[in-house]
Amino acid sequence: MRRKGPRKAPQSREAWESLVSCTFEFLPRTGIRYPGLLCFDYNSKVIYQVPLGVFCVTALYLWKGYILAKEEFIPKWIAWEVTGRCNLNCIHCRAASSMFSHDTDFTTDEAKKLIDDITSFCSPVLVLSGGEPLLRKDLFEIAKYGTEKGLRMCIATNGVLVTDEVCEKMKEAGIKMVSLSLDGSTAAVHDDFRKQQGAFEATLKAAETFRRNDVPFLVNSSFAKRNQHDIAATYKLAKEIGAKAWYMFMIVPTGRGKEIMDELISKEDYEKILEWHYQMEKDETDLLVRPTCAPHYYRVRLQKMKEEGHRFSPRSLTFSTGGGKGCICAQTIAFIDSKGNVQPCSYFPVVAGNVKKQSFKEIWDHSELFESLRAFEKYKGRCGECEYLNVCGGCRARADAVLEDYLEEEPFCGYVPLKTRKRLSETVAAVKQPAEK
């Protein structure tokens, strides 16, 4: 039998959250001016008696939590495909770019308008990528405009078009960092990956040109089965040619990468490579190193530090997205393609909105896609049960590409979470019990 009259104040935090949210929604319908006296929770259909002071403090506490949650998800790093055209034909290209790509690039005025849009609410690192960004004649005008607006501007290039003149323009435009692609320690490995004879020599020449002109650069290296044997040697070469950082990319099968699905590195090898990276990073004192699109590295690192009783703080640079967390797509990073489509990251071809139709802030704050990626409780499979979810998260783009569900578990992680082990153990025990009877 339902009790008549007001109930006492709710006791649990969950009940308070429900009460406050329901009261704020209910008040406009009733015209009640003093919610602290009687509050109605229309979910449970119960009237609560709540002191006004307690109600206000609770509401303030929950509102502060809401604001902090919003502040957690602010763009810190944005990659912008300023052109879809490219002078190479790489086997793993996420955009399947070529010189014959459709001409959908932003005009100079549209590009500046986008920078205005971004800087209206945040100040991220903005990476001008492609395709090959150096194919744009107005690239440095756009870069300089971004610098003047207070953005840390970077360029991602394959190095083929780098000259002394290009370096001078980069410095004049205020470019903070240039990323250079190097996918092997020899011409045989790199050129095979890039599908262009002479690409390796062009990369080494670009590195030399950057050094000569005092332009800081980092090296991005992508790996699949065909070149995974060359990982350690590629790292050493990146260091030798003067890179400030080395980012080890693990292939995500999007764009042309779908055509080499059978070349994705196995779970077992993945784990060995990440363990190698941990040992290397622990001893590396000069070069900033970071695995990319390999979020479970952060799980491996925590496990290894616990095993060894050793802790070290990963280093970061001002142009970096950080270094303490795995997948951060739609959380602190985003990607904008040459058509204006906004995606969670460059390897995640699901569109959240288009900056030619709505503001970037509106997309960032209100996209259903972005909101779902920030709701970790919705993650499925082993990722959803994993005790390392908040430091790893699994690659959402890889889950989408391989399992066709971006909330599914990371398909190339071999770790079995404690909760999963317990659930499986209980299931096995339940099956055995009737059989024993």
C-alpha positions as CSV (number, residue, x, y, z in Angstrom):
1,M,0.0,0.0,0.0
2,R,1.4,3.4,-1.0
3,R,2.2,5.7,1.9
4,K,0.2,8.9,1.9
5,G,1.9,12.3,2.2
6,P,5.5,13.3,1.7
7,R,8.3,10.8,2.1
8,K,11.6,11.5,3.8
9,A,14.5,12.8,1.7
10,P,16.1,10.1,-0.5
11,Q,19.2,8.4,0.9
12,S,21.3,7.3,-2.1
13,R,23.2,9.5,-4.6
14,E,21.3,7.8,-7.5
15,A,18.0,8.8,-5.9
16,W,19.2,12.4,-5.4
17,E,20.2,12.5,-9.1
18,S,16.9,11.2,-10.2
19,L,15.1,13.6,-7.9
20,V,17.0,16.7,-8.9
21,S,16.7,16.0,-12.6
22,C,13.0,15.2,-12.4
23,T,12.3,18.2,-10.3
24,F,14.0,20.6,-12.7
25,E,11.9,19.0,-15.5
26,F,8.7,18.9,-13.5
27,L,8.6,22.5,-12.0
28,P,7.8,24.3,-15.3
29,R,4.7,22.1,-15.6
30,T,3.4,22.8,-12.1
31,G,4.3,26.3,-11.4
32,I,5.8,25.4,-8.1
33,R,8.2,28.2,-7.0
34,Y,9.9,26.5,-4.0
35,P,11.2,23.1,-4.9
36,G,12.8,22.7,-1.5
37,L,9.5,22.3,0.2
38,L,7.9,19.4,-1.8
39,C,9.6,17.7,-4.7
40,F,7.9,15.3,-7.0
41,D,9.8,12.5,-8.7
42,Y,7.5,11.6,-11.6
43,N,9.6,8.5,-12.4
44,S,8.7,6.9,-9.1
45,K,5.5,8.9,-8.7
46,V,6.6,9.9,-5.2
47,I,6.5,13.2,-3.4
48,Y,9.6,13.9,-1.3
49,Q,9.9,16.3,1.6
50,V,13.3,18.0,1.1
51,P,14.8,21.0,3.0
52,L,15.5,23.8,0.7
53,G,19.1,24.2,1.7
54,V,19.8,20.5,1.2
55,F,18.1,20.6,-2.1
56,C,20.2,23.6,-3.3
57,V,23.5,22.1,-2.2
58,T,22.7,18.8,-3.9
59,A,21.6,20.5,-7.1
60,L,24.9,22.6,-7.1
61,Y,26.9,19.4,-6.5
62,L,25.3,17.6,-9.4
63,W,25.5,20.7,-11.7
64,K,29.2,21.1,-10.9
65,G,29.7,17.4,-11.9
66,Y,27.9,18.0,-15.1
67,I,30.1,21.0,-15.9
68,L,33.3,19.1,-15.1
69,A,32.2,16.3,-17.3
70,K,31.6,18.7,-20.2
71,E,35.0,20.3,-19.7
72,E,36.7,16.9,-19.8
73,F,35.7,16.6,-23.5
74,I,37.4,19.6,-25.1
75,P,39.2,19.4,-28.5
76,K,43.0,19.4,-27.9
77,W,44.1,18.0,-31.3
78,I,42.3,18.2,-34.7
79,A,43.5,16.8,-38.0
80,W,42.2,18.5,-41.0
81,E,42.4,17.0,-44.5
82,V,43.0,20.2,-46.4
83,T,43.1,18.3,-49.7
84,G,42.1,14.8,-50.9
85,R,44.8,14.8,-53.5
86,C,48.1,12.9,-53.1
87,N,51.2,12.2,-55.1
88,L,51.6,8.7,-53.6
89,N,49.5,5.5,-53.6
90,C,50.1,4.0,-50.2
91,I,48.6,0.5,-49.5
92,H,47.1,1.5,-46.2
93,C,45.8,5.0,-47.0
94,R,42.7,5.7,-44.9
95,A,41.3,8.0,-47.6
96,A,42.4,6.0,-50.7
97,S,43.9,9.3,-51.9
98,S,45.4,9.9,-55.4
99,M,46.1,12.8,-57.8
100,F,42.7,12.1,-59.3
101,S,40.7,12.5,-56.1
102,H,37.6,14.6,-56.4
103,D,38.2,18.3,-55.9
104,T,36.1,19.1,-52.9
105,D,38.8,21.1,-51.0
106,F,37.8,24.2,-49.0
107,T,38.4,27.5,-50.7
108,T,40.9,29.8,-48.9
109,D,38.0,31.9,-47.5
110,E,36.2,28.7,-46.3
111,A,39.4,27.5,-44.7
112,K,39.8,30.7,-42.7
113,K,36.1,30.6,-41.7
114,L,36.6,27.1,-40.3
115,I,39.6,28.3,-38.3
116,D,37.4,31.1,-36.9
117,D,34.8,28.5,-36.1
118,I,37.3,26.3,-34.2
119,T,39.0,29.2,-32.3
120,S,35.6,30.5,-31.1
121,F,35.5,27.9,-28.4
122,C,38.8,26.0,-28.2
123,S,42.5,26.3,-29.0
124,P,43.8,22.9,-30.2
125,V,46.8,21.7,-32.1
126,L,45.6,21.8,-35.8
127,V,47.3,19.4,-38.1
128,L,47.0,20.2,-41.8
129,S,47.0,16.8,-43.5
130,G,45.8,15.1,-46.7
131,G,46.3,13.6,-49.1
132,E,49.4,15.6,-49.4
133,P,48.9,19.1,-48.0
134,L,51.9,20.6,-49.8
135,L,49.9,20.3,-53.1
136,R,47.8,23.2,-51.9
137,K,49.1,26.6,-53.2
138,D,47.5,28.5,-50.4
139,L,48.6,26.1,-47.6
140,F,50.9,28.6,-45.9
141,E,48.4,31.4,-46.1
142,I,46.0,29.1,-44.2
143,A,48.7,28.0,-41.8
144,K,49.7,31.6,-41.0
145,Y,46.1,32.6,-40.4
146,G,45.8,29.7,-37.9
147,T,49.0,30.8,-36.1
148,E,47.7,34.4,-35.9
149,K,44.5,33.0,-34.3
150,G,46.6,31.4,-31.6
151,L,46.5,27.8,-32.9
152,R,49.6,25.5,-32.8
153,M,49.8,24.7,-36.5
154,C,51.4,21.5,-37.8
155,I,51.7,19.8,-41.2
156,A,51.7,16.1,-42.1
157,T,53.6,15.4,-45.3
158,N,55.1,12.4,-47.1
159,G,58.2,14.5,-47.7
160,V,58.3,14.3,-51.5
161,L,57.7,18.0,-52.1
162,V,59.9,19.3,-49.2
163,T,62.6,21.9,-50.3
164,D,64.5,24.7,-48.6
165,E,62.0,27.1,-50.0
166,V,59.1,25.1,-48.5
167,C,60.9,25.0,-45.1
168,E,61.3,28.8,-45.2
169,K,57.6,29.2,-45.8
170,M,56.8,26.8,-42.9
171,K,58.8,28.9,-40.5
172,E,57.2,32.1,-41.8
173,A,53.8,30.6,-41.3
174,G,54.6,29.6,-37.7
175,I,54.5,25.8,-38.2
176,K,55.4,24.2,-34.8
177,M,56.0,20.7,-36.0
178,V,56.0,18.6,-39.2
179,S,55.2,14.9,-39.3
180,L,57.1,12.8,-41.9
181,S,56.1,9.3,-43.0
182,L,58.7,6.5,-42.7
183,D,57.4,2.9,-42.9
184,G,60.7,1.0,-43.1
185,S,64.4,1.2,-42.5
186,T,65.2,0.4,-46.1
187,A,64.0,1.4,-49.6
188,A,62.8,-2.1,-50.2
189,V,60.4,-2.0,-47.2
190,H,59.3,1.6,-47.4
191,D,58.8,1.9,-51.1
192,D,56.8,-1.3,-51.1
193,F,54.5,0.1,-48.5
194,R,54.2,3.5,-50.3
195,K,53.9,1.9,-53.8
196,Q,56.4,4.5,-55.1
197,Q,60.0,3.8,-56.1
198,G,62.2,6.5,-54.7
199,A,59.8,7.4,-51.8
200,F,62.4,6.2,-49.2
201,E,65.1,8.5,-50.6
202,A,62.7,11.4,-50.7
203,T,61.8,10.9,-47.0
204,L,65.5,10.8,-46.0
205,K,66.2,13.9,-48.2
206,A,63.2,15.7,-46.5
207,A,64.6,14.9,-43.1
208,E,68.0,16.3,-44.0
209,T,66.3,19.4,-45.4
210,F,64.3,19.9,-42.2
211,R,67.5,19.6,-40.1
212,R,69.4,22.0,-42.3
213,N,66.6,24.6,-41.9
214,D,65.9,24.0,-38.2
215,V,62.4,22.8,-38.8
216,P,61.4,20.3,-36.1
217,F,59.8,17.1,-37.3
218,L,58.5,13.8,-36.0
219,V,58.3,10.5,-37.8
220,N,55.1,8.5,-38.2
221,S,55.6,4.8,-39.1
222,S,52.7,2.5,-40.1
223,F,53.0,-1.3,-39.7
224,A,51.3,-4.4,-41.0
225,K,52.5,-8.0,-41.3
226,R,54.7,-7.1,-44.3
227,N,56.9,-4.7,-42.4
228,Q,56.4,-5.7,-38.7
229,H,59.8,-7.3,-38.7
230,D,61.3,-3.9,-39.4
231,I,59.8,-2.0,-36.4
232,A,62.9,-1.8,-34.2
233,A,65.2,-0.9,-37.2
234,T,62.7,1.8,-38.3
235,Y,62.7,3.3,-34.7
236,K,66.5,3.4,-34.8
237,L,66.5,5.1,-38.2
238,A,64.0,7.7,-37.0
239,K,66.3,8.6,-34.2
240,E,69.4,8.7,-36.5
241,I,67.8,11.2,-38.9
242,G,67.0,13.7,-36.2
243,A,63.3,13.2,-35.5
244,K,62.0,14.8,-32.3
245,A,59.4,12.0,-31.8
246,W,58.5,8.6,-33.3
247,Y,54.9,7.4,-33.5
248,M,54.4,3.8,-34.2
249,F,51.0,3.4,-36.0
250,M,49.2,0.1,-36.0
251,I,47.1,-0.2,-39.2
252,V,43.4,0.4,-39.0
253,P,41.7,-1.2,-42.1
254,T,39.9,1.8,-43.6
255,G,40.2,3.2,-47.1
256,R,42.7,1.2,-49.0
257,G,43.5,-0.5,-45.8
258,K,40.4,-2.7,-46.3
259,E,42.3,-4.4,-49.1
260,I,45.0,-5.7,-46.8
261,M,42.7,-7.0,-44.0
262,D,44.7,-10.2,-44.1
263,E,47.9,-8.3,-43.3
264,L,46.6,-7.0,-39.9
265,I,49.1,-7.9,-37.2
266,S,47.8,-10.8,-35.0
267,K,46.7,-10.4,-31.4
268,E,49.7,-12.4,-30.2
269,D,52.2,-10.4,-32.2
270,Y,50.4,-7.2,-31.2
271,E,51.0,-8.0,-27.6
272,K,54.7,-8.8,-28.2
273,I,55.2,-5.5,-30.1
274,L,53.6,-3.5,-27.3
275,E,55.8,-5.2,-24.7
276,W,58.8,-4.4,-26.8
277,H,57.6,-0.7,-27.0
278,Y,57.3,-0.6,-23.2
279,Q,60.9,-1.8,-22.7
280,M,62.1,0.6,-25.4
281,E,60.2,3.6,-24.0
282,K,61.4,2.9,-20.5
283,D,65.0,3.2,-21.6
284,E,64.6,6.0,-24.2
285,T,65.8,9.4,-22.9
286,D,66.1,11.5,-26.1
287,L,63.2,10.6,-28.4
288,L,59.5,11.0,-27.6
289,V,57.9,7.7,-28.5
290,R,54.3,6.8,-28.6
291,P,52.2,3.9,-30.1
292,T,49.2,5.2,-32.0
293,C,46.0,3.4,-32.8
294,A,47.2,0.9,-30.2
295,P,45.2,1.9,-27.1
296,H,45.8,-1.4,-25.3
297,Y,49.5,-0.3,-24.9
298,Y,48.3,1.7,-21.9
299,R,47.0,-1.5,-20.3
300,V,50.3,-3.3,-21.1
301,R,52.3,-0.4,-19.6
302,L,50.4,-0.5,-16.3
303,Q,50.7,-4.3,-16.1
304,K,54.4,-4.2,-16.7
305,M,55.0,-1.4,-14.2
306,K,53.1,-3.4,-11.6
307,E,55.1,-6.6,-12.4
308,E,58.5,-4.8,-12.3
309,G,57.7,-2.5,-9.4
310,H,58.9,0.3,-11.7
311,R,57.1,3.5,-12.6
312,F,58.0,6.1,-15.2
313,S,56.2,9.2,-16.4
314,P,55.8,9.2,-20.2
315,R,57.0,12.4,-21.8
316,S,54.9,14.6,-24.0
317,L,55.3,17.6,-26.2
318,T,53.1,20.7,-26.8
319,F,52.0,19.4,-30.2
320,S,51.0,16.0,-28.9
321,T,47.6,14.7,-27.9
322,G,49.1,13.6,-24.6
323,G,50.3,10.1,-23.7
324,G,48.4,8.8,-20.7
325,K,45.3,7.3,-22.3
326,G,44.4,5.0,-25.2
327,C,41.6,5.8,-27.6
328,I,40.6,9.4,-27.3
329,C,38.5,9.8,-30.5
330,A,35.6,12.3,-29.9
331,Q,37.0,12.9,-26.4
332,T,39.9,15.2,-27.1
333,I,40.6,14.7,-30.8
334,A,38.6,14.9,-34.1
335,F,39.1,14.8,-37.8
336,I,37.7,17.0,-40.6
337,D,37.8,15.7,-44.1
338,S,38.2,17.8,-47.3
339,K,34.4,17.8,-47.7
340,G,33.8,19.3,-44.3
341,N,32.7,16.1,-42.7
342,V,33.6,15.7,-39.0
343,Q,34.7,12.3,-37.8
344,P,35.9,11.0,-34.4
345,C,39.3,10.4,-35.8
346,S,41.0,10.1,-39.2
347,Y,40.5,6.3,-39.3
348,F,36.9,6.4,-38.3
349,P,34.7,7.0,-41.4
350,V,31.5,7.6,-39.6
351,V,30.2,11.2,-40.0
352,A,29.1,13.2,-36.9
353,G,28.2,16.4,-38.9
354,N,29.5,18.8,-41.5
355,V,31.2,22.1,-40.8
356,K,29.8,23.6,-44.0
357,K,26.3,23.2,-42.6
358,Q,26.7,23.7,-38.8
359,S,29.4,24.9,-36.4
360,F,32.2,22.7,-35.3
361,K,31.2,23.4,-31.7
362,E,27.6,22.3,-32.3
363,I,28.9,19.0,-33.7
364,W,31.4,18.5,-30.9
365,D,28.9,19.2,-28.1
366,H,25.8,17.6,-29.5
367,S,26.6,14.9,-32.0
368,E,24.9,11.6,-31.0
369,L,27.9,9.7,-32.4
370,F,30.4,11.7,-30.2
371,E,28.2,11.4,-27.1
372,S,27.9,7.6,-27.5
373,L,31.7,7.3,-27.8
374,R,32.0,9.3,-24.5
375,A,29.6,6.9,-22.7
376,F,32.0,4.2,-21.6
377,E,29.2,2.2,-19.9
378,K,27.8,1.5,-23.4
379,Y,31.0,-0.3,-24.6
380,K,30.4,-4.0,-25.3
381,G,32.2,-7.3,-25.1
382,R,35.5,-7.6,-23.2
383,C,36.1,-3.8,-23.5
384,G,32.8,-3.2,-21.6
385,E,33.9,-5.6,-18.8
386,C,37.6,-4.6,-18.7
387,E,39.2,-3.0,-15.6
388,Y,41.4,-1.0,-17.9
389,L,38.6,0.5,-19.9
390,N,39.3,4.1,-18.7
391,V,43.0,4.0,-19.6
392,C,42.6,2.0,-22.8
393,G,39.1,2.0,-24.3
394,G,40.0,-0.2,-27.3
395,C,40.3,1.2,-30.8
396,R,36.8,2.3,-31.7
397,A,37.7,2.7,-35.4
398,R,39.1,-0.8,-35.6
399,A,36.0,-2.2,-33.9
400,D,33.9,-0.5,-36.5
401,A,36.0,-1.7,-39.4
402,V,36.4,-5.3,-38.3
403,L,33.2,-6.0,-36.3
404,E,31.0,-3.3,-37.9
405,D,30.1,-1.9,-34.4
406,Y,32.2,0.9,-33.0
407,L,31.0,0.1,-29.4
408,E,32.2,-3.5,-29.7
409,E,35.4,-4.9,-28.1
410,E,38.9,-4.2,-29.6
411,P,39.3,-7.1,-32.1
412,F,43.1,-7.2,-31.8
413,C,43.5,-7.3,-28.0
414,G,44.2,-10.7,-26.5
415,Y,43.6,-9.7,-22.9
416,V,40.8,-11.4,-20.9
417,P,39.4,-9.0,-18.2
418,L,38.9,-10.2,-14.7
419,K,35.1,-9.7,-14.9
420,T,35.1,-11.8,-18.1
421,R,37.1,-14.5,-16.5
422,K,34.7,-14.6,-13.5
423,R,31.7,-14.7,-15.7
424,L,33.1,-17.5,-17.9
425,S,34.1,-19.4,-14.8
426,E,30.6,-19.2,-13.3
427,T,29.1,-20.3,-16.6
428,V,31.3,-23.3,-16.7
429,A,30.5,-24.2,-13.1
430,A,26.8,-23.9,-13.8
431,V,27.1,-26.2,-16.8
432,K,29.1,-28.8,-14.8
433,Q,26.8,-28.8,-11.8
434,P,23.8,-30.5,-13.5
435,A,26.1,-33.0,-15.2
436,E,27.6,-34.1,-11.9
437,K,24.2,-34.7,-10.5
